[in-house]
Amino acid sequence: MFLDTTVLVEILRGNQKVVDCVERVAEKEPLLFSVVQIGELADWCHLNNLDPLKVLQDVKSIATPAGITDGICLEGSKIKGEQRRAGKRKFSLIGGIIAASAASLEQKLLTLDGL
């Protein structure tokens, strides 16, 4: 299962509902996240006065970072364009890359976006 940054942040915040859900998934399959999410997590850390290196260490104890390729970047851009045309004005390129990364590994993407 591929974890979106929204899920990782809620785990870090101690949201027990999200933690329980992710623990159930982890019993059945590996947990992954994209290396580009390290930048999103660091940004969140700086906004919340947290140590990005400590948070990254915590996240890596939960899930494995997955690399990106040229193809993932190209597909991520395509996904972003599709989502924007569908009316999702705030859908980001990083969101597209995360979705493309999950798809490239044939993984479902667990996200809290839009909830």
Secondary structure, DSSP 8 states (H G I E B T S, - for coil): -EE-HHHHHHHHHT-HHHHHHHHHHHTTS--EEETTHHHHHHHHHHHTT--HHHHHHHHHHH-EEE---HHHHHHHHHHHHHHHHTT-TT--HHHHHHHHHHHHTT--EE--TT-
